[in-house]
Amino acid sequence: VIIAILGFVAANYVYSKHSIAKIEKGINIMNLEGQRISSMTRVWYGSLYMYLQALNPGVLDQFLGTFFTTEVKASINEVLEVNNNLKNTLFSLGDSELLKSAFEDDIIFWNSPDDMILSNTLDTFSSTDLLLNKYYEFTKVSDFSELIPIDSIPYTFNNTANDYMSKSHKMSFEAEEFLRKIITANIHTIVGILASEMSP
């Protein structure tokens, strides 16, 4: 009986160690997704102010204009780094449900005034890259008025605030649910070990 219990404990030790690694990666995914949302929000927010200055010259003084330009550049780089880390962590974790959700083409990008014509439908990583390419245009202008002729700008703002952000928050909730399942399974395992040890 003792040998059987020791074997059971050893097997579950290995299982628990593997589960702890999964929990660490799950927490990392939640943190990275939160960072990506935060950084992309700063890109969106700063670009809105730059576009507001283009439409209403004088709204921002020179200092604020320079500040938002610098902020958008830095935030774009942050999103790029976090987006890559998030992708690598998801692959490293290897959970099929999280991978399927992350690479599902369910983020709709609109490109018409009445939102009836679909531009394309992308996964969260492709849509991040597409949005960053659009926002990068903001950092290349020497005068904010150069932004006015770019017809895609209003759609870039809308596409960021709609499906993209909704999907990002959904991925955070899915990572949280993944963690809950792993932790619950570990608790059941510990209870099983204790019950085995206490049985006559």
N, C-alpha and C positions, 0 to 999 in steps of 0.2 A: 504493500500500500504506500509505504513511504517513498519507494522508488518511483511509483506512478505519480505521486504528488510532486516530487522533485522534477520529473520530466514535464509535468503540466506547467509548473512554475517557470521552468527554463523556456519552454515554448512560448509562454505568454510574455516572458520578459523580452524576448526577441520581437514579438508582435507589438508590445507596448513601446519599445524603442523606435520601431518603424513608425508607429502612430504619432509619437512625439515629433519626429521629423516632419510628418505630414502637417501636424498642428502648427509648427513653426513656419512652414511654407504657406499655410492657409492664412495665418496672421500677417505674413509678409505681403500676400496678395491683397488683403484688405487695406493695409497701410499704403501700398503702392497705388491702388485704385483711388484712395482718398487723396494722395499727393497729385495724381494725374488730374482729378477733378478740380482741386484747388489751383494748380498751375494753369490749367486751361481756362478757368474762370478769370484769372488775372489777365491772360492773353485777351480774352473776350472783352473784359471790362476796360482795359487800357486802349484797345482798338476802338471801342465805342466812343471814348473821349476824343481820340484822334479824329474820328470821322465827324464827330460833333463840331470840332474846331474847323474842319474842312467846310462844313455846311454853314457854320456861323463864325467867321473869322473874328478873333478877339476874345472868344470865350475862354481860351487858355492863354496865359502869358507864356513867354519864351521858356521860362524855367519849367513850367508844368508840361509844356510840349516836349521838351527834351527828356523830362522824367518819364513820361508815358512811353516814349519811343524806346528808351533804355529798358524800362520795365517789360515791355512786350518782347524785346529781343531776349532778355534773360529768361523770361517765362517760357518762351518757345523752346529754348535749349533744355529747360527743366522737363518739359513735357516729352521731348524727344528721348531724354535719358530714362525717365520713368516708364515711358511706353515700352522701350526696349527691355528694361528690367522686368516689367510685368509679364511680357511675352515669354521671356526666358524662364521665369519662375513658374508660370503655368505649364510650360513644357516639362520642366523638371519635376513638378508635382505629378503630372500625368493623369489627373482625374478626368475621365472621359466626359462627364457632364459639364464641368467647368470649361473644358476645351471646346466642347460643342457650342456652348453659349457664347464664348468669347469670339469664336470664328464664324458665328452664324450671320449671314447677310440680312440683318433685320433693322439696320439704321437707314431710314429714308432721307434722301437729300432732295429738297424741292428747288425748282429753278424757274418757276413761273409766278406771275403776280397773283393768280387765283389758286395757287397750290394744287393744280390739277394735273400738271405734267411732271412726271418723275424724272429727275436727273439720273439717279442711280441708287442702288441699295447695297450697302457695304457692311463689313464687319467692323468691330470697334477699333481695330488697329489700322485698317486701311482708311477708315473715316478720320482717325486722328491725323494720319499723314496728310490726307487731303486738306483738312482744315488748317493745319500748320502751314502748308504751302500757300494757302489763301492769305493767312495772316502775315506771312513773311513779306508780302507785297507792301504792307503798311510800313515796314522798317526800311524800305528801299527808297521812299520818296524824299525829296529834298524840301518839298513844300506840301503841306497837308491838302492843298487844293487839288493836287494831282490824284487824290483818291476819288474825287467826284465822278469822273468819267468811267470808273470801274463798276460796271453794272452788277457784278456778282456780289458786291459787298453786303447789301441788305440780306441776301440769301445766306451768306456765310454766317452772319449774326443769328439769323433764324435757325439755321441748321445746327448751330452749336447749342442753342438753348432748348431745342426740341428733343428729337429722338436720341441725339448723341448723349446729352446729359442724363436722360431717362435710363438709357442702357448702362451708362457708367454706374449709376446708383443701383441698378438691378444687379450688376456684377458684384457689388459690395455685399448686397443682401445674400446672394448665392454663395459667396465665400463664407459668410457668417453661418449659413445653414450647413455648409460642408463641415465647418469646425464643430458645430453642435452635434452632428452625427458621429464624428470621430470621438469626441469627448464622451458622449453617451455610451458608445461601444466600449470604451476603455473602462468606464464605471462598471458596466455589466461584467467585464472580464475580471476586475478586481473583486467584485462581489462573489463571482464564481470561485476564485482562488481561495478567498476567506472561508467560503462555505465548505470547500474541500478539506481545508486544514482543520476546521472545527468538527468535521464529521468523525465519529468513532471508528 
